[in-house]
Amino acid sequence: MIANVKMVYEAMSSQEASRYAFAEMTIKNWDYFFAACGAETGNEILEEVTKILEHFIGDRGFLQRIYRETFHFLILFDENPDKELDDQVLDAFLSELVDQLFDIPYPLLFHNVYTSFGILPPWELKGTYEELVNKASIIRTNCPELMKRSFCFEVFTEGKYQRYLNHIKQMRCITHARTHDHFIYYIQPKIDLLTNKIIGGEVLLRWKDESGKVIPTNEYIPYLSTFGEIYLIDLKTYRSVCTYLKEGLDQHQARVPMSFNICANNFSDHAFVNDYLSITEEIGVPHSYIEFEFMEDIKFDQGNHVFEIIQEFKEAGFSCSIDDFGRGNSSFAVLINSDLDIIKLDRLFFKEPLDEKRKQMIIHLVGMIKEMGMKVLAEGVETQEYVDFLKSIACDYIQGFYYYKPMPLEEFQVLLDQQHSQEVL
């Protein structure tokens, strides 16, 4: 029945509440109907959906439309310990309800109304009504299948809720680390296979906690794109490395070009190229000492935007490369449509023993790339066998543990100074 769900819940005893499940439901594509058909039609759709919900819930529970396309309801729920929690919810009411919503005879809605649900089972109905709503909303909006076209649902468990809270807690830790300079950078040398000399370095992010311990990258990398933290950290790192390059060059110290990763998250900010250009010009570092590596998470097959960005960097005098080529997202269209300097072959080519099939694949890739006028860098090389083979097929550069692991800038500079001293001698 239609009711003020908040008042109903607050009037219930804990024993009564334990008989009901609580759900937040929203019409995922109502905004489209409203925009395409107008407010009058949008309101008609809400009325149709409300009728279905009211009829379905009947005397089994209580329903309220909270705002626009969002509904809250309490519905009787019998626990069945013999089934998985999701199956219990589907059997108890959700499958039948979704079918009825999907089959609304209203012409615009027939098989075209898409819904999402956040559901608290009876044993989770505790605390204030506001806490129920917050938990249902969190679990609904963090459903992994939220973008699924027809419908999606997520059932609240304490484990899922804690994972969400831990995610936000980790984000707060990352913000604290960024503002307190706990993010540092390491450098991994790039080696010229012809001379065995260091000819460049890749700037890699590291996080040291307050005790000085380096936190494993897999514990925080997945969080960095959230809320744009990675972009702010990248710009800060870029400024710091540009300063290092400029000061060293002015004092005639040994320096080599440095490369910086550009990930998909950068492309959400249309001004990001200007941000990098502004820092470069402000510090005055020669553009020839900067390389931008476009990472594998960028979707190169979606329009010309990526190619236009690469061209902007190239026209400004920077080198550009594609990182982790061959992993999957990289496209051969990149080789055709972009004015690139270096293609970095992904470490997957060099992880397994060097059999004949792998040899032929690498030979053809290296040959094709070089014929197109680009240099080839092999990533993740760890064995003498691969080093010798790559030399034999005229691969240009190597980056991997066989030569050097990523290291603090101070250690990298020691290597450059030693190399420079040997060259002078």
N, C-alpha and C positions, 0 to 999 in steps of 0.2 A: 504494500500500500504506500501511497505518497505520505511522507511524514518528514518532520525535522529529525534527521538521523542523529544529529548531535544530542538533541534532547532525549531521544529514545535511548541512546546508549548510556547517557549519564544517569537515566532513571533505572537502568537495569542493575540487578545485583551481579556479582561476579559469576554466580552459578548460572544465571540467565544468559549472560554474555557468552559463556562458554559453549552455548548451543549454536552460535552464529559465526559465519565467516563475514569479514568486512572487505569490501572491494571498492576501488576507484576505477572508473571506466571513462575513457575519452574516445570521441570520434576522431580518428586520426586525420581524415580528409574533409572535415567540416569547413575549414577555412577556404578550401577550394570551392565548395558549393556556394558559400557566402559570397566569395569574390566573383565567381562566374555567373551566378544567378540572382544575386541581390539579397538584401536583408529579409525581404518577405519570404522568399523561397527558403533561405537559411533557417528562419524561424519555423516554417512548416516542417522542415526536415527534423528539427529538434522535437516538434510535437509528435511526429510519427515514431521517432525512436523512443520517446517517453512513453507513448502508448504501449509499445511492445514490451518495454521494461516493466511497466506497471502491471500489465496483464500476466507477464511471466512470473514476476515475484509474488503477486497476489497476496494471499495470507501467509506466505512463507517468509516474509520479511518486510523491510522498510526501505523506501527509495526516496532520493532527493536529488534534483538537479542543482548543483552548486553554483556554477557559472558557465555561461556559454555552453560548450559541448562536453562538459565534465559532470559526471554523475557519481554519487556515493550510494552504496546500499549495503544493508545487512541482510543475510539470507541464511536460513536454517541449513546446517551442515552436519552430516553424520560421518564420524571418523571411521575409516576402514584401514586398520593397521596392516592388512595383507597386501595393500597396494602402495606403489610409490606415491609421494605427495602430489605431484603434478597430475597423475592419473586419478587420484581421489577428487581433486578439484574439477577435472574434466567430467568425471562421471556424476559428481554431485549436482552440478548445474551449468558449467561453462560451455560444454559442447552443445547442449540443447539451446542455450541462450544465444550463442554465436550463430547457430543455424537459423534461428528465428530472425535475428537482426539481418543476416545476410539475405534472407528471402522476403524482406519487406516488400509488399507489392507496389509501393510508391515508385513510379517509373524511374525517377532519378536515382533511387537507392537500391533497386533490385540488383543484387550481386555487386553493389558498388559502395557499400558502407564498410569502412575499415575501422577496427577498434583495437584499443590496447587496454590491458587490465593489470592492476597491481592488487594482489589478494593476500589478506592475512587470514590464516586458518584460525579456528576457534581458540586454540590454546595460546595464540599470540594476542588475543584481545584483552589487553591489560594496560593500565596506565590511562592517561587522559585521552580524550577524543582527538585533541590536536596531535598527540603522539601517534595515534593510529593513522591519521591522515598523512602525517609526515612520512611514516614508514611505507605506507601504501604508495605514496607518490614517488618516493625514492626508488622503490623496487620496480615500479612501472617504468619510470623514465630511464632506468639503467638496464632495462631488459636487453639482452644481446640481440634480440630479433625485432627491436622496435621499428626498424625500417621495413620489415616484412610487409608485403602489400596487403594481405587480407586482414589477419588479426594476430596479436601476440599477447602473451601473458607471462607474468612472473609471480611466483608464490613466495611469500616472505619466509625466510629462515634466518636465524640469528647469524649463521655463517655468512650468508650473502650480505647481510646488513653490516657486519663487521668488516667485510672486504671493502665495502663502499667507504666506511668511516676510515679505514686504513689508507685507502686511496687519497682521500682528502687530507689526512694527516701527513702522508708522504709529500703531497703538494705543498703543504705549509712548511715542511722541512726543507724542500727544495727552494722555496722563496727565501727562507731564512739563510740558507747556504749561499744563495746568489747575492743577497744584500750584505752578507758578512764575508764575502770573498773566499768561500770554501771551495768553489769550483776553480780548478787550476787546469793547466794544459800540459800534455806531454807531446813530445815530438817523435815520430817514427821516421828514421832516415830513408831516403830513396837512393838507390845505388845505380850508377851507370855501369852496365855490364861490360862495356868495352874497356873502361879504365879502372873499375872497382872502386871508384871514388864516390863520395856523397855529393849528389848534385841537387838535393832538395830535401824537404821534410814535410810530413803531413801533420797538421795540428789536430790533436785528439783530446777530447774533454775527459777530465777525471774529477772525482769528488772526494775530498778529504774531510772527514768529520773533525769535530773539535779536538779529538785526541790525536789527530794526525794520521789515522788509519784510512787507507784508500778503500772506498766502498766499491764492490764489484759493479761493473756497468749494467749488468742485467737486472740489478735491483732498482735502478732508477731511470734508465733510458726510456722504458715504456711510458713513464710519467711526464717526460720533459716537454712533449708537444702540447700537453694540456695547459690551457690558459696562456699559451704563447711564451712560456718560460724559456724554451730553448732558443728562441730568437733573441731575447734580451741577453742571455748568456753568450750566444755566438757573437753578438755585436761587441760585448765587453771584451771577449777574448780577441776578436779581430783588432780592436784598438790597441790592446796590450802588445800583440805580436808585431803590429805595424810600428809601434814605438820602438820595440827591440830592434827591428830591422833598420829603421831610420837612424837611431843613435849609433848603431854599430857601423853602418856605412859612412856616417859623418866622421867617425873616428878611425876609419880605414881598418876595421876589424873584419874577420872572416864572417861572411854571411852567404846564405844560399836561398833561393826562392822557397816560399812557404805556401802550402796549399790548405784551403779551408773548405769544409763540407757545406754544401747547400742542400737542405732537405726540403721535402714537400711542404712543410709547415711555413717556410719562407714565402711561398707563393700566395698565401692568404693576405699578405700585405703588399699592395701594388707599389709602394714606395721603397721596397727593400733594396733595390739596386741603388737608388739615390743615397740610402743610408750608408751603404758600403763605400760608394764614391765619395761622399762627404767626409767620412773618416780618413780615407786615403789622402784626399787633398789637404785636409787640415793638418795631418802629420807630415805629409810631404814624402812618403815612401815611393820610390820608383815603381810604376805599375808592372814592370818586367819581373819584379820580385814577388808577385802575387799570382797564385793560381786558384781557380774556383773549381771544386769537384762537385758535380751534380750527382746526387746519390740515387740509389736504386729504388727508393720509395716514391720517386717522382714518376708520375704516369706520363710517359713520353708520347703516348698515342692519343691524347685528348687535346686536339687543336694545336695551334701554332704558338701558344703562349710560351712554352718552355724554349722553343727555338728562338723566339724573339728576345727572351731574357739572355740567352747565351750570346746572341748577336750584340746585345747592348754591352755586355762585358767585353766582348772581343773588340768592338769599336772603340772602347775606352782604353785598350791596350793591355788587357789582362789575358793570361792563358786560361783555357777552359778544358776540363776533362770530364769523362763519364766514369763514375765509380762503379765497381762491382759489375762490369759488363758481363752478361751471360747468365745472371742469376734468374732472370725471368721477366722483370718489368722493363728492362732495357729493350729497345727495339732497334732493328737494323735501319729503320727510318731515321734514327738519330745520326747514323753514319752518313746518310745521304743528304739530310736537310740541315745539318749543323756544321759550322766552321770550327771544328774541334782541334785541339792540339794533341791530346793524349787520350787513349782508351786504356782503362785499367781493367785487365782481365780478372774476373772474380777468383777467389781462392779455391772455389769448388773444382777448378780445372787441375789443381795441384795437390789435392788432398789424398788421392788414391795413388797406388803404384803406377808408374809410367809404362802402360802397356801400348801396343801398337795402335789400337783404336784411339786412345787418348792423344798419342803423338800426332796422328794425322789430323785430328780435330784442331789441336793447338797450332800446327804448322799452317793449316789453311786460314785460321783466324788471324794469326800474326801476319801472314803474307797479304791477305786482303786488306787489313787495316793499313799496313805500310804502303801498299800500292795506292791507297787513297790519300797518301800524304800526311798520315798521322803517326805519332810515336806510340809504342806499346809498352805498358808497364804491367808486369805480372805481380799480383798481390798474394800474400800468404805463402810464399815459397820457403820451405824449411829444409830441403835436402840438397846435397851436392849433386845428386842425379838430375834433379830439375834445373839446377843452376847451369850445369854443363850442357844440358839439352837446349835450354833457352839461349845460351850463348851461340850454340851451333846453328840456330835458325834466325839469328840476328835480332832477337828481342832487345829492346833498347834499355829498359830499366827493370829493376827488381825491388820489391818492398816485402820484407818478411823476416821471420825469426832466424833464418839461416845467417843473415848478416846482423840485424839488430832488432830488439824489441822496442816498443815505445819507451821513452825515457824523459826525465825532467829536462827542461830547457838547459839548465846548467851543465848536465852531462853531455847533451848534444853539442853545446858550444865547445866543450873540451875536445870532442872529436874533430870539430871544424878547425880548431886552433892547431891540433896535431897535424891534420891534413895539410893545412896552410904552411906549417913549418917545413914539412917534407917537400912541398912543392918549391919552396924558396931554396932549399938545399939542392 
